[in-house]
Amino acid sequence: MAVDDKRVLLRHFLAALAYRTQKALRGAPKSFATFRAVPGVWTPQELLRHMSSVLGYARTFFIGGEYRAEPLPDLDSEIRRFHSLLEDLGHHLDQATPFRNTTPERMLQGPFSDAMTHAGQLIMLRRLSGSPVSPENFIVADIHANNLTQEQAEPISPDKVWREAGQED
């Protein structure tokens, strides 16, 4: 079975997810992993574990079974698992593994979009923790569908007039 345009687009979406997640995590202080904005809100480490659960759930639509991400001891381990799941999903898309009981559109509107929403939450948590990340023009970001790894490019077009909240001109 040939890889179709929908699978190519899903693979690129996963690459954008890898890029945005690493943007949120790159250069974060060690304390960021366990930062809790308020009681009842996930820490970044817990949020990344949930993102892995969402991606593991997505993988079940290729391989069957169930998936639940058990807690890992540290953020670095969670990051490695997250990217491993992205790479596995990318492999299934590349190999044209048949979808089980879903469609490419439902994968995008469900688990893939859910994970991207959480990448945005990681960015927000960076700001709340006192370690904000500058915005950039993502349309020109150096995102490649073949790169689902932790090693993501630096921003090409960061906002040159960006100021951290509370800074004066």
C-alpha positions in Angstrom: 0.0 0.0 0.0 1.4 3.4 -1.0 1.7 6.2 1.5 -1.0 8.7 0.7 -1.1 12.5 1.1 -3.1 12.3 4.3 -0.4 10.1 5.9 2.3 12.5 4.7 0.4 15.4 6.3 -0.1 13.5 9.6 3.6 12.7 9.7 4.4 16.5 9.2 1.9 17.3 12.0 3.8 14.9 14.3 7.1 16.7 13.3 5.5 20.0 14.2 4.4 18.5 17.6 8.0 17.3 18.2 9.3 20.8 17.3 6.9 22.7 19.5 7.3 20.3 22.4 11.1 20.7 22.3 10.7 24.5 22.0 8.7 24.4 25.3 11.3 22.2 27.0 14.6 23.4 25.6 16.6 25.4 28.2 14.0 24.9 31.0 15.5 25.1 34.5 15.6 21.7 36.3 12.8 22.9 38.6 10.4 23.2 35.7 9.8 19.4 35.6 7.9 19.6 39.0 6.5 23.1 38.7 2.8 23.1 39.8 1.0 26.3 38.9 -1.8 25.6 41.4 -3.1 22.5 43.2 -4.8 20.1 40.8 -2.8 21.3 37.7 -0.4 18.8 36.2 3.3 19.5 36.4 5.2 19.6 33.1 6.5 16.0 33.8 3.0 14.8 34.4 1.7 16.7 31.3 4.4 15.1 29.1 3.4 11.6 30.5 -0.2 12.4 29.5 1.0 13.4 26.1 2.7 10.0 25.8 -0.5 8.3 26.9 -2.4 10.1 24.2 0.2 9.1 21.5 0.2 5.5 22.8 -3.6 5.5 22.5 -3.2 6.8 18.9 -0.7 3.9 18.2 -3.4 1.4 19.3 -5.3 2.3 16.1 -2.4 0.8 14.2 -1.4 -2.2 16.4 -4.4 -2.8 18.6 -4.3 -3.4 22.3 -4.3 -0.7 25.0 -1.7 1.8 26.2 -1.2 3.6 29.5 2.0 5.5 30.2 3.2 4.7 33.7 5.1 7.5 35.5 8.8 7.6 34.8 11.4 8.9 37.4 12.3 12.1 35.7 11.5 14.6 32.9 14.4 13.4 30.7 13.0 9.8 30.7 9.5 11.2 29.9 11.0 13.2 27.0 12.7 10.1 25.6 9.5 8.1 25.8 7.5 10.8 24.1 9.8 11.0 21.1 10.0 7.2 20.9 6.2 7.1 20.6 6.3 9.9 17.9 8.9 7.9 16.0 6.9 4.7 16.2 3.7 6.5 15.0 5.8 8.0 12.1 7.0 4.5 11.2 3.4 3.2 11.0 2.4 6.2 8.8 5.5 5.6 6.6 4.8 1.9 6.3 1.1 2.4 5.5 0.1 0.3 8.4 -3.7 0.1 8.1 -5.8 2.2 10.4 -8.0 0.1 12.7 -11.5 1.4 13.4 -10.5 5.0 12.6 -9.6 7.4 9.8 -6.7 9.8 9.3 -9.1 12.7 9.9 -10.2 11.2 13.3 -6.5 10.7 14.3 -5.9 14.4 13.6 -9.0 15.7 15.3 -8.5 13.4 18.3 -5.2 12.3 19.8 -2.9 14.3 17.5 -4.6 17.6 18.2 -5.0 16.7 21.8 -1.2 16.3 22.1 -0.6 19.6 20.3 -2.9 21.4 22.7 -0.7 20.1 25.5 2.4 21.3 23.8 0.9 24.8 24.1 0.1 24.2 27.8 3.8 23.4 28.3 4.7 26.8 26.8 2.2 28.5 29.1 3.7 26.6 32.1 7.1 27.9 31.2 5.8 31.5 31.4 4.0 30.8 34.7 7.1 29.2 36.2 9.1 32.4 35.4 11.0 30.9 32.5 9.1 32.1 29.4 9.9 31.1 25.9 10.0 33.8 23.2 7.4 33.5 20.4 8.4 32.8 16.8 6.9 32.7 13.3 6.2 28.9 13.0 5.3 29.2 9.3 9.1 29.5 8.6 10.2 27.1 11.3 12.8 24.4 10.3 10.4 21.5 10.7 11.0 18.3 8.7 8.6 15.4 8.6 11.5 12.9 8.9 12.6 14.4 12.3 10.5 13.3 15.2 13.4 13.2 17.6 14.4 15.3 20.6 17.0 17.0 18.4 15.0 19.9 16.9 16.2 23.0 15.2 16.6 26.3 16.9 14.0 29.0 15.9 14.7 30.7 12.5 12.4 33.6 13.1 12.1 34.4 16.8 10.2 37.6 17.7 12.9 40.3 17.8 10.8 42.8 19.8 9.6 40.2 22.3 9.8 41.2 26.0 9.2 39.1 28.9 6.1 40.0 30.8 6.6 42.9 33.1 9.6 44.3 31.3 9.6 48.1 30.6 10.7 49.6 27.3 
